[in-house]
């Protein structure tokens, strides 16, 4: 191939290549010590240039940090997932895989991540209480949610041309769904002893089966329609991605709750993004509920 199009040259024991894109020289290491292998890398680059295809990065150089950033940007732009909930998953993945190149993540690494997560909660409890506790560990369900986030990240990297193959991710067996019912009389007996704002929170959860942190405590003023008497959840707030409407909100006793964000006529409640529940468990927050 003509030297003007591109060529190899040695730097130490590693072959580098020089080629041209839109008339400008590009210098790039092949990362290889064997000339024949390096020539194949150069030929692939020159072939893509000839047909006008985009120049893909060396896949062995793509880091976990880069594809994690891609996933965060995808969630932010698409609104397909609650950012705060996603960050709670990514925090654990970042801590373990932060130094990895994404192509190096394989089944054995994922198994080590699972093992780390399974003992993580126990270690934290033992350190806080200064005693050995072995009963409480991170549940399989929680770990599986982490693995789902990792799987989505790697699939997005694959779709973006940053990963050549998807590793096998085996999820754990989860415990059976909770059984039994909290009978109305027992529920009312407990609710009567709660502060007014927590009575409203519990009433919504008991009436509609909505989740505590990601759904009920994430409600904003715009989700509460006093005229129509409805509560609404955005699709991005729910686990299955479906929007929900609770009718009527009086059944959940929101109108009579002591939550400052839920009071009719409150100046703060007029702000569409102001939380409905700004004070929970006796603690005031700066625009966000505290769990």
C-alpha positions as CSV (number, residue, x, y, z in Angstrom):
1,X,0.0,0.0,0.0
2,X,1.3,3.5,-0.8
3,X,3.3,5.1,1.9
4,X,1.3,8.3,1.4
5,X,-1.9,6.5,2.5
6,X,-0.4,5.1,5.7
7,X,2.5,3.2,7.1
8,X,3.9,1.5,10.2
9,X,6.9,2.5,12.2
10,X,8.5,1.2,15.4
11,X,8.7,3.1,18.7
12,X,10.6,0.9,21.1
13,X,9.1,-2.6,20.7
14,X,5.6,-1.3,19.7
15,X,4.4,-0.7,16.2
16,X,2.7,2.7,15.5
17,X,0.8,3.7,12.4
18,X,0.5,7.0,10.5
19,X,-2.4,7.6,8.2
20,X,-4.4,10.5,6.9
21,X,-7.9,11.6,7.5
22,X,-9.2,14.5,5.4
23,X,-5.6,15.3,4.5
24,X,-4.4,15.5,8.1
25,X,-1.9,13.0,9.6
26,X,-3.0,10.8,12.4
27,X,-0.6,9.0,14.7
28,X,-1.8,6.0,16.7
29,X,-0.3,3.1,18.5
30,X,-1.4,-0.4,17.5
31,X,-0.4,-1.7,20.9
32,X,1.2,-4.6,19.2
33,X,4.8,-5.9,19.0
34,X,4.3,-8.1,15.9
35,X,4.4,-6.3,12.5
36,X,1.9,-8.6,10.8
37,X,-0.8,-8.1,13.4
38,X,-0.1,-4.3,13.4
39,X,-0.5,-4.2,9.6
40,X,-3.9,-5.7,9.9
41,X,-4.9,-2.9,12.2
42,X,-3.6,-0.3,9.8
43,X,-5.4,-2.0,6.9
44,X,-8.7,-1.9,8.8
45,X,-8.1,1.8,9.5
46,X,-7.3,2.6,5.8
47,X,-10.3,0.5,4.6
48,X,-12.7,2.5,6.8
49,X,-11.2,5.8,5.5
50,X,-11.6,4.6,1.9
51,X,-15.4,4.1,2.3
52,X,-16.0,7.1,4.5
53,X,-16.9,5.0,7.5
54,X,-16.5,6.6,11.0
55,X,-13.2,5.9,12.7
56,X,-14.0,3.6,15.6
57,X,-11.8,3.8,18.8
58,X,-9.6,0.9,19.7
59,X,-12.0,-1.3,21.7
60,X,-9.3,-2.4,24.1
61,X,-8.9,1.2,25.2
62,X,-12.5,1.9,26.1
63,X,-12.9,2.2,29.9
64,X,-15.7,1.4,32.2
65,X,-15.8,5.1,33.2
66,X,-16.5,6.1,29.6
67,X,-19.4,3.7,29.1
68,X,-20.9,4.6,32.5
69,X,-20.9,8.2,31.4
70,X,-22.7,7.2,28.2
71,X,-25.4,5.4,30.3
72,X,-25.9,8.4,32.6
73,X,-26.3,10.7,29.5
74,X,-28.7,8.2,28.0
75,X,-30.9,8.1,31.1
76,X,-30.8,11.9,31.4
77,X,-31.7,12.6,27.8
78,X,-34.3,9.8,27.4
79,X,-36.0,10.2,30.8
80,X,-36.3,6.4,30.8
81,X,-35.2,6.0,34.4
82,X,-35.2,7.9,37.6
83,X,-31.6,9.4,37.8
84,X,-31.4,9.2,41.6
85,X,-32.4,5.5,41.6
86,X,-29.9,4.8,38.8
87,X,-27.1,6.6,40.7
88,X,-27.7,4.4,43.7
89,X,-27.0,1.3,41.5
90,X,-24.1,2.9,39.6
91,X,-22.3,4.0,42.9
92,X,-21.6,0.3,43.7
93,X,-20.7,-0.6,40.1
94,X,-18.4,2.4,39.9
95,X,-16.6,1.4,43.1
96,X,-15.8,-2.1,41.8
97,X,-15.4,-1.6,38.0
98,X,-14.0,1.9,38.0
99,X,-10.5,0.8,37.0
100,X,-11.6,-1.7,34.4
101,X,-11.4,-1.5,30.6
102,X,-14.9,-2.5,29.5
103,X,-13.6,-5.2,27.1
104,X,-12.0,-6.9,30.1
105,X,-15.3,-7.3,32.1
106,X,-16.2,-11.0,32.0
107,X,-18.3,-13.5,33.9
108,X,-15.5,-14.1,36.4
109,X,-15.3,-10.4,37.2
110,X,-19.1,-10.2,37.6
111,X,-19.0,-13.2,40.0
112,X,-16.4,-11.3,42.1
113,X,-18.7,-8.3,42.1
114,X,-21.6,-10.4,43.4
115,X,-19.4,-11.9,46.1
116,X,-18.3,-8.4,47.2
117,X,-21.9,-7.1,47.4
118,X,-23.1,-10.1,49.3
119,X,-20.8,-9.3,52.3
120,X,-20.8,-5.5,51.9
121,X,-23.8,-4.7,54.1
122,X,-22.7,-7.2,56.9
123,X,-19.3,-5.4,57.1
124,X,-20.9,-2.0,57.4
125,X,-23.3,-3.1,60.2
126,X,-20.4,-4.8,62.0
127,X,-18.3,-1.7,61.9
128,X,-21.1,0.6,63.1
129,X,-22.2,-1.6,66.0
130,X,-18.7,-2.9,66.9
131,X,-20.0,-6.4,66.9
132,X,-20.1,-9.3,64.5
133,X,-23.5,-9.5,62.7
134,X,-23.9,-12.1,60.0
135,X,-27.6,-12.2,59.5
136,X,-28.1,-9.2,57.3
137,X,-26.5,-9.1,53.8
138,X,-27.4,-7.4,50.6
139,X,-30.4,-9.3,49.1
140,X,-30.2,-11.1,45.8
141,X,-32.9,-8.9,44.5
142,X,-30.8,-5.8,45.2
143,X,-27.8,-7.3,43.5
144,X,-29.9,-8.3,40.5
145,X,-31.0,-4.7,40.1
146,X,-27.3,-3.8,40.0
147,X,-26.6,-6.4,37.4
148,X,-29.5,-5.2,35.3
149,X,-27.9,-1.7,35.3
150,X,-24.6,-3.2,34.3
151,X,-26.2,-5.2,31.5
152,X,-27.9,-2.1,30.1
153,X,-24.6,-0.2,30.3
154,X,-22.8,-2.9,28.4
155,X,-25.5,-3.3,25.8
156,X,-25.5,0.4,25.2
157,X,-21.7,0.2,24.7
158,X,-22.2,-2.6,22.2
159,X,-24.8,-0.5,20.3
160,X,-22.4,2.4,20.2
161,X,-19.6,0.3,18.7
162,X,-17.6,0.4,21.9
163,X,-17.8,-3.3,22.8
164,X,-17.3,-6.2,20.5
165,X,-19.2,-8.8,22.6
166,X,-21.5,-8.9,25.5
167,X,-20.4,-11.0,28.5
168,X,-22.7,-13.5,30.1
169,X,-24.4,-12.1,33.2
170,X,-26.0,-14.7,35.4
171,X,-28.5,-13.3,37.9
172,X,-29.2,-14.7,41.3
173,X,-32.3,-16.5,42.4
174,X,-34.5,-14.1,44.3
175,X,-36.6,-14.8,47.4
176,X,-40.3,-15.5,46.9
177,X,-42.5,-12.5,46.9
178,X,-43.8,-11.4,50.2
179,X,-47.0,-13.1,51.3
180,X,-49.8,-12.2,53.7
181,X,-51.8,-9.1,54.2
182,X,-51.8,-6.1,56.6
183,X,-55.5,-6.1,57.5
184,X,-57.3,-2.7,57.6
185,X,-57.8,-2.8,61.4
186,X,-54.1,-3.5,62.0
187,X,-53.1,-0.8,59.5
188,X,-55.3,1.8,61.2
189,X,-54.0,0.9,64.6
190,X,-50.4,1.6,63.4
191,X,-51.3,4.7,61.4
192,X,-53.0,6.4,64.3
193,X,-49.7,6.6,66.2
194,X,-47.8,8.2,63.3
195,X,-47.2,12.0,62.7
196,X,-49.7,13.6,60.3
197,X,-47.2,13.7,57.4
198,X,-46.3,10.1,57.8
199,X,-50.0,9.1,58.0
200,X,-50.4,10.6,54.5
201,X,-47.3,8.8,53.2
202,X,-48.4,5.4,54.6
203,X,-52.0,6.0,53.4
204,X,-50.9,6.5,49.8
205,X,-48.7,3.4,49.9
206,X,-51.4,1.3,51.6
207,X,-54.1,2.5,49.2
208,X,-52.2,2.3,45.9
209,X,-49.3,0.0,46.6
210,X,-46.8,2.6,45.5
211,X,-43.2,2.4,46.5
212,X,-41.9,4.6,49.3
213,X,-38.7,6.3,48.2
214,X,-38.8,6.3,44.4
215,X,-42.6,7.0,44.1
216,X,-44.4,8.4,47.1
217,X,-41.6,10.5,48.5
218,X,-40.6,11.7,45.0
219,X,-44.1,13.2,44.4
220,X,-44.0,16.9,43.3
221,X,-46.7,19.5,43.5
222,X,-47.3,19.0,39.7
223,X,-48.3,15.4,40.4
224,X,-51.2,16.5,42.7
225,X,-54.3,17.8,41.0
226,X,-56.5,19.3,43.7
227,X,-59.2,20.1,41.2
228,X,-59.6,16.6,39.8
229,X,-58.7,15.0,43.1
230,X,-55.9,12.8,41.6
231,X,-52.3,11.8,42.2
232,X,-50.1,11.0,39.2
233,X,-46.8,9.2,38.8
234,X,-44.7,9.9,35.7
235,X,-43.5,6.9,33.7
236,X,-39.9,7.7,34.7
237,X,-40.8,7.2,38.4
238,X,-42.2,3.7,38.2
239,X,-40.3,0.4,38.0
240,X,-42.1,-0.9,34.9
241,X,-42.0,2.5,33.1
242,X,-45.8,2.9,33.1
243,X,-47.4,6.2,34.3
244,X,-50.1,5.7,37.1
245,X,-53.0,7.8,38.4
246,X,-54.5,7.3,41.9
247,X,-58.1,8.4,42.2
248,X,-59.3,9.9,44.4
249,X,-56.5,11.4,46.5
250,X,-58.9,11.9,49.4
251,X,-58.9,8.1,50.0
252,X,-55.2,8.6,50.9
253,X,-56.1,11.5,53.2
254,X,-53.6,13.8,51.7
255,X,-55.9,16.8,52.1
256,X,-55.9,16.4,55.8
257,X,-52.2,15.6,56.2
258,X,-49.8,17.8,58.1
259,X,-47.3,17.8,55.3
260,X,-46.5,21.4,54.5
261,X,-46.1,20.6,50.8
262,X,-49.6,19.1,50.7
263,X,-51.5,21.8,52.4
264,X,-54.1,23.5,50.3
265,X,-53.2,27.1,49.8
266,X,-49.6,26.8,50.9
267,X,-47.4,29.3,48.9
268,X,-44.7,26.6,48.6
269,X,-47.2,24.1,47.2
270,X,-47.8,26.4,44.3
271,X,-44.4,25.5,42.9
272,X,-44.8,22.7,40.4
273,X,-41.5,21.1,41.3
274,X,-41.8,21.5,45.1
275,X,-42.1,18.1,46.9
276,X,-45.5,17.2,48.3
277,X,-43.7,15.8,51.4
278,X,-41.0,18.2,52.4
279,X,-40.9,17.0,56.0
280,X,-40.7,13.3,56.9
281,X,-39.5,11.6,60.1
282,X,-39.4,15.0,61.8
283,X,-36.6,16.3,59.6
284,X,-36.9,19.3,57.3
285,X,-35.1,19.1,53.9
286,X,-33.9,21.5,51.3
287,X,-36.4,20.8,48.6
288,X,-36.2,17.0,48.8
289,X,-37.7,14.4,51.1
290,X,-35.5,12.7,53.6
291,X,-35.8,9.0,54.1
